[in-house]
Amino acid sequence: LSAEALSLFTTVDEKLSAACRACRNQLHLAINEKRYKMLLETMGEGITTVKPDNTIVYANEGMCQLLGYKVTELRGRCVTDVLDDQNSKVYHAATETCRDKGSTQCEIRWITRAGEKLDTLVSLKPTHETGEELTGYLMVVTDLTAQKQAERRFAQLDKMKAIGVLAGGIAHDFNN
């Protein structure tokens, strides 16, 4: 082989090797993306991304189940559309805190599609695609229904205990 032919084969070999590496990288990226999407879609928590103007960009299946909406019904909708006035104020205060401090948590009561109230813990984190410019927020929404019910039952038990102590004291006074 001539030096020119050898140089051509070397160049072709290098380009083919680079193309193979790029294909492998694309395959690994696609596999990781599929795993990431499966994780997001199978979580029990609601995951939502919103623009700085509070328009919902993405909502996972968990968020849709919590609120009773389909993905297509939530996408493009403003977060405050599914909050009452008081909780809209809480949400706006949380986004301001998130913007200033980097992340925050707050309790928010959502209004489900069925008109029921849903108590949640919302963890907010700002998103930045490039540089420092805010591109939106990532929200992780945890259902607090069971916890709130347990708190109400505990408070009811405390009241019943207090009434029992009071009734016992009154009965003791009557006996004396």
LUMTORTOR-682858 format. One line per field, with one value per residue: residue in three letters; chain; x, y, z of N, C-alpha, C in turn. Coordinates in steps of 0.001 Angstrom, whole numbers, plus 500000, padded with zeros to 6 digits. Atoms other than C-alpha are relative to their C-alpha. Layout:
<recs>
aa = c(Ala,...) .
ch = c(A,...) .
npx = c(X,...) .
npy = c(Y,...) .
npz = c(Z,...) .
capx = c(X,...) .
capy = c(Y,...) .
capz = c(Z,...) .
cpx = c(X,...) .
cpy = c(Y,...) .
cpz = c(Z,...) .
</recs>
This chain:
<recs>
aa = c(Leu,Ser,Ala,Glu,Ala,Leu,Ser,Leu,Phe,Thr,Thr,Val,Asp,Glu,Lys,Leu,Ser,Ala,Ala,Cys,Arg,Ala,Cys,Arg,Asn,Gln,Leu,His,Leu,Ala,Ile,Asn,Glu,Lys,Arg,Tyr,Lys,Met,Leu,Leu,Glu,Thr,Met,Gly,Glu,Gly,Ile,Thr,Thr,Val,Lys,Pro,Asp,Asn,Thr,Ile,Val,Tyr,Ala,Asn,Glu,Gly,Met,Cys,Gln,Leu,Leu,Gly,Tyr,Lys,Val,Thr,Glu,Leu,Arg,Gly,Arg,Cys,Val,Thr,Asp,Val,Leu,Asp,Asp,Gln,Asn,Ser,Lys,Val,Tyr,His,Ala,Ala,Thr,Glu,Thr,Cys,Arg,Asp,Lys,Gly,Ser,Thr,Gln,Cys,Glu,Ile,Arg,Trp,Ile,Thr,Arg,Ala,Gly,Glu,Lys,Leu,Asp,Thr,Leu,Val,Ser,Leu,Lys,Pro,Thr,His,Glu,Thr,Gly,Glu,Glu,Leu,Thr,Gly,Tyr,Leu,Met,Val,Val,Thr,Asp,Leu,Thr,Ala,Gln,Lys,Gln,Ala,Glu,Arg,Arg,Phe,Ala,Gln,Leu,Asp,Lys,Met,Lys,Ala,Ile,Gly,Val,Leu,Ala,Gly,Gly,Ile,Ala,His,Asp,Phe,Asn,Asn) .
ch = c(A,A,A,A,A,A,A,A,A,A,A,A,A,A,A,A,A,A,A,A,A,A,A,A,A,A,A,A,A,A,A,A,A,A,A,A,A,A,A,A,A,A,A,A,A,A,A,A,A,A,A,A,A,A,A,A,A,A,A,A,A,A,A,A,A,A,A,A,A,A,A,A,A,A,A,A,A,A,A,A,A,A,A,A,A,A,A,A,A,A,A,A,A,A,A,A,A,A,A,A,A,A,A,A,A,A,A,A,A,A,A,A,A,A,A,A,A,A,A,A,A,A,A,A,A,A,A,A,A,A,A,A,A,A,A,A,A,A,A,A,A,A,A,A,A,A,A,A,A,A,A,A,A,A,A,A,A,A,A,A,A,A,A,A,A,A,A,A,A,A,A,A,A,A,A,A) .
npx = c(500828,499262,500168,501256,501093,499953,500522,501446,500586,499902,501012,501302,500087,500229,501363,500928,499902,500696,501434,500438,500065,501162,501190,500075,500411,501418,500735,499992,500851,501393,500319,500118,501210,501135,500021,500406,501424,500715,499951,500928,501388,500466,499944,501272,500061,500236,498859,500492,499121,500779,499257,500021,501349,500791,500665,499523,499344,499985,500563,499909,501236,500320,500673,501317,500841,500314,500971,501126,499975,499125,498805,500336,500816,499144,498962,500414,500882,499305,500068,501010,501338,500429,499830,500893,499277,499043,498881,499279,499072,498946,499177,499207,498971,499010,499157,499091,498977,499209,499163,498987,499185,499596,501014,500864,501133,501187,501216,500978,501240,500430,501395,499970,500998,501295,500357,499552,498765,498914,498876,498722,498738,499399,498588,499731,498600,499934,499256,499181,499440,498662,499674,500744,501372,501024,500834,501213,499905,500303,500791,500295,501228,500258,501347,500006,501341,499947,499386,500960,501054,499440,499902,501365,500397,499231,500587,501291,499707,499607,501226,500765,499272,500258,501393,500021,499407,500962,501158,499557,499898,501363,500573,499351,500593,501366,499914,499566) .
npy = c(498806,498743,499152,499270,500945,500289,498802,499996,501045,499541,498955,500665,500756,499040,499465,501082,500177,498865,500189,501088,499446,499108,500867,500607,498937,499740,501148,499878,498858,500427,500945,499220,499180,500909,500313,498778,499808,501038,499612,498887,500400,501016,499466,499674,498552,499214,499228,499007,498889,498827,498843,498896,499407,501024,500894,501372,500532,501465,500600,501454,500751,499839,498707,500123,500810,499212,498943,500520,499473,500639,499204,498968,498975,499189,499324,498704,499357,499293,500714,499390,500426,501121,499560,498908,498727,500053,500859,499315,499077,500833,500461,498867,499695,501081,499825,498883,500525,500934,499188,499313,500892,501209,501043,499810,500919,499404,500803,499397,500755,499956,500338,501064,499882,500312,498906,500306,499334,500950,499430,500515,499328,499680,499629,499208,499717,499268,500652,499115,500814,499482,498800,499659,499624,500906,500544,500542,500665,501419,500232,501353,499840,501173,500039,500005,500356,500960,499326,499029,500768,500490,498843,499678,501050,499798,498829,500451,500822,499083,499364,501017,500230,498830,500102,501083,499497,499030,500746,500690,498993,499611,501141,500034,498902,500394,501052,499388) .
npz = c(500000,500045,498818,500198,499736,498577,499343,500253,499146,498613,499842,500029,498762,498912,500134,499642,498545,499392,500256,499120,498645,499960,499981,498661,499076,500252,499472,498537,499676,500199,498919,498761,500112,499801,498566,499320,500255,499269,498595,499793,500237,499053,498632,499367,499837,501194,500488,500949,500339,500404,500501,499033,499936,499300,500938,499850,501192,499879,498779,500115,499739,498580,499824,500629,499112,498809,500291,500773,501360,500985,500295,500988,499343,499132,500789,500536,499022,498935,498718,499135,500433,499167,498616,499618,499868,498896,500364,501084,499334,499414,501118,500508,498991,500066,501196,499724,499095,500802,500889,499195,499160,500729,499873,498834,499830,499388,500105,500907,500190,501393,500286,501001,501066,499387,499102,498643,499591,499821,499270,500492,499733,501293,499998,501211,500333,501271,501080,500832,501083,500292,499239,498791,500297,499503,501075,499413,498703,499884,498795,499554,499225,499173,499427,498545,499555,498888,498855,499470,499342,498740,499108,499543,499057,498779,499337,499481,498828,498936,499498,499264,498755,499153,499547,499013,498759,499475,499502,498784,498939,499624,499285,498684,499215,499618,498975,498733) .
capx = c(500000,501132,501488,498565,496279,497409,496646,493194,492463,493637,491381,488386,489111,489248,485994,484254,485512,484228,480865,480621,481408,478756,476205,477043,476711,473334,472181,473247,471530,468304,468423,469004,466223,463835,464799,464357,460935,459847,460960,459018,455889,455795,456405,453560,454425,453281,456052,455326,457443,456134,457307,458114,454580,453274,452054,452297,454743,454867,452876,453607,450976,451216,450230,447372,446084,446317,444275,442045,443059,444552,448018,446551,444171,446980,449577,449333,447138,448160,448946,446635,443691,443619,444127,441754,442674,444365,446498,447335,448887,450808,452037,453162,454986,456691,457863,459315,461137,462316,463645,465528,466793,467043,464354,461500,458644,455104,451748,449230,445611,444708,441217,440789,438774,435966,435982,437520,440327,443684,446273,449850,453436,455020,458789,459838,463196,464040,465229,467939,468732,471691,473387,471500,468239,465228,463411,460779,460221,460261,457559,457398,453905,453304,449766,449224,445655,446497,448723,446068,443411,445677,446299,442530,441923,444687,443201,439774,441277,442881,439501,437823,440532,440039,436272,436840,439085,436547,433658,435651,436341,432676,431618,434146,432743,429185,430264,431785) .
capy = c(500000,503477,506081,507946,504875,504084,507650,507401,504102,505614,508640,506423,504180,507202,508583,505203,504811,508282,507506,504236,506079,508679,505908,504168,507473,508119,504614,505087,508471,506955,504140,506585,508840,505870,504921,508517,508768,505437,506639,509885,508172,505432,507638,508050,511707,514337,515868,519067,521571,525073,528153,531373,532576,529439,527660,523883,522402,518821,516770,513115,510413,510762,514440,513624,510941,513266,515979,513788,515379,513974,515138,517044,518886,520078,520967,524655,525441,527922,526340,528802,527477,524483,526491,528692,532352,531685,528843,530854,533439,530692,529349,532797,533473,530078,530805,534133,532404,529715,532328,534103,531127,528319,525989,525858,523752,524704,523118,523774,522664,521878,521674,518386,517958,516522,519751,518089,519675,517884,518755,518419,519236,521005,521109,523778,524162,526729,525475,527092,525639,527864,530403,532156,532908,531336,528991,527768,525558,521872,520842,517595,517224,514800,513864,514678,513321,510356,512487,515200,512589,511092,514571,515224,511848,512549,515986,514342,511783,514598,516330,513101,512556,516102,515578,512299,513988,516812,514365,512372,515543,516548,513046,513190,516590,515180,512217,514529) .
capz = c(500000,499288,502026,500525,500671,504219,505287,503692,505503,508803,508321,507432,510439,512785,511407,511700,515279,516154,514532,516512,519761,518959,518253,521549,523403,521759,522699,526335,526381,525013,527587,530452,529182,529094,532683,533843,532220,533739,537171,536853,535571,538227,541284,543742,544202,541791,539694,537818,535953,535445,533575,535476,534588,536443,533307,533707,531196,532481,534990,535682,536130,539923,539730,537387,539758,542756,541050,538880,535589,532393,531369,528429,530782,533048,530406,529487,532483,535185,538573,540297,538242,540600,543812,545775,546459,549811,548453,545330,547657,549482,546133,544894,548179,547850,544295,545451,548314,545902,543488,546306,548337,545771,547118,549595,550929,551811,552446,549703,549416,545810,544346,542494,539346,541520,543582,546650,548629,548666,551323,550050,550846,547871,547435,544934,543223,540542,537161,535061,531628,530854,533034,535781,533977,535692,533305,535758,538783,539559,542020,543960,545429,548311,549383,553073,553279,555540,557777,558127,558950,561625,563079,563231,564929,567448,568213,568642,571047,573035,573303,574391,577027,578345,578499,580367,582924,583330,583723,586279,588267,588195,589293,592110,593247,593226,595328,597942) .
cpx = c(500867,499724,498683,498802,499931,499428,498480,499304,500010,498925,498598,499781,499695,498581,498953,499994,499247,498493,499442,499879,498774,498707,499824,499538,498521,499133,499926,499106,498525,499568,499806,498749,498753,499862,499485,498496,499168,499955,498996,498542,499477,500060,498596,499821,499675,501259,499468,501105,499124,500940,499992,498632,498991,499139,500614,500538,499903,499349,500070,498660,499574,499260,498591,499046,499609,498863,498799,499907,500836,501179,499658,499149,500840,501020,499433,499102,500845,499805,498866,498567,499458,500276,498942,500848,501073,501228,500766,501022,501168,500961,500899,501109,501109,500904,500978,501137,500951,500969,501153,500964,500409,499051,499180,498961,498848,498847,499006,498809,499523,498508,500027,498924,498592,499553,500400,501298,501044,501176,501293,501165,500657,501444,500284,501495,500010,500784,500684,500607,501407,500210,499115,498530,499019,499133,498717,500267,499692,499258,499864,498856,499687,498631,500099,498660,500043,500578,499022,498847,500469,500112,498623,499512,500715,499434,498652,500196,500421,498782,499192,500663,499734,498580,499880,500552,499039,498794,500357,500092,498633,499345,500605,499420,498601,500020,500420,498929) .
cpy = c(501250,500791,500771,499112,499681,501173,500083,498969,500423,501048,499384,499231,500920,500537,498945,499751,501111,499865,498902,500483,500892,499191,499354,501030,500321,498878,500063,501147,499621,499041,500741,500867,499153,499631,501183,500224,498969,500334,501101,499562,498975,500468,500249,501490,500666,500776,500932,501007,501128,501094,501090,500684,499030,499135,498613,499510,498480,499604,498487,499344,500141,501302,499942,499190,500774,500983,499533,500529,499107,500935,501151,501114,500906,500805,501289,500778,500713,499233,500550,499688,498878,500275,501050,501255,499953,499170,500532,500965,499233,499549,501124,500391,498945,500151,501161,499552,499083,500761,500634,499044,498700,498838,500290,498894,500760,499021,500760,499066,500241,499732,498980,500240,499756,501079,499752,500742,498938,500704,499346,500776,500206,500430,500661,500226,500752,499200,501065,499127,500434,501248,500174,500304,498926,499528,499389,499367,498521,499834,498507,500141,498691,500124,499892,499551,499082,500652,500980,499293,499483,501142,500377,498969,500165,501177,499622,499144,500861,500686,499022,499715,501140,499968,498918,500451,500975,499288,499254,500960,500429,498890,499921,501081,499643,498970,500587,500930) .
cpz = c(500000,501276,499916,500320,501484,500796,499838,500874,501469,500282,500049,501296,501186,499956,500356,501504,500724,499818,500898,501444,500151,500046,501359,501023,499840,500558,501519,500453,499883,501108,501314,499993,500249,501479,500807,499841,500758,501492,500299,499897,501004,501450,500526,500190,498672,499649,498920,499718,499480,499510,501073,500116,500608,499091,500133,498662,499993,501316,499816,500349,501460,500269,499426,500885,501247,499734,499189,498582,499100,499749,499065,500610,500898,499205,499402,500940,501057,501314,500853,499564,500876,501483,500314,500235,501077,499619,498796,500583,500622,498903,499473,500984,499951,498772,500185,500916,499249,499098,500776,500699,499316,500119,501240,500043,500626,499882,499140,499890,498570,499918,498868,498951,500546,500983,501448,500293,500329,500668,499538,500585,498647,500222,498663,499833,498677,498963,499154,498907,499645,500830,501211,499750,500464,498834,500537,501350,499835,501315,500251,500987,500714,500648,501521,500580,501213,501249,500642,500716,501356,501010,500556,501017,501337,500784,500617,501251,501180,500610,500831,501351,500973,500546,501068,501339,500664,500599,501281,501169,500489,500801,501393,500909,500454,501119,501340,500449) .
</recs>
